[in-house]
Amino acid sequence: MSKQYNKLIKRRRRAAYLARRKKALAESAPKKAAPKAKPARKVSKTVPKKPAAKEEPTSVAAEVKASDKATAADVLGPDAGNPEASEAKEASSSSEE
C-alpha cells in the first residue's frame, strides 16, 4: 500500500507546485488595462435604398431564349417528331403494293 500512497503524495505535491507557479506568473505579468468601452455607433437616419432598375426583356432577348430551347426534332431526329405521320406513310406504302 505504500506505493499507492507515494503516488498520492506525488500528485498533491505536483498540484501544489503548479498552483504556486500559476500564482507567481499572474503576479509577475503586467496587468492589462481594462478594455475601453467602445463609443456607441452614431445612429443616422436610414435612407431607403432605391430598387434596382429592371430592364424589360426585349423581343430580341425573347427570341434568343426561345431559340436556345431544343425541339423534339433536334433531340430525337426529324422522323420522330410526329409518330402518327410515319405510321400513316408506312400504311399507305404497304397498301400501294
Beta strands, then each sheet from edge to edge (+ up, - down):
end
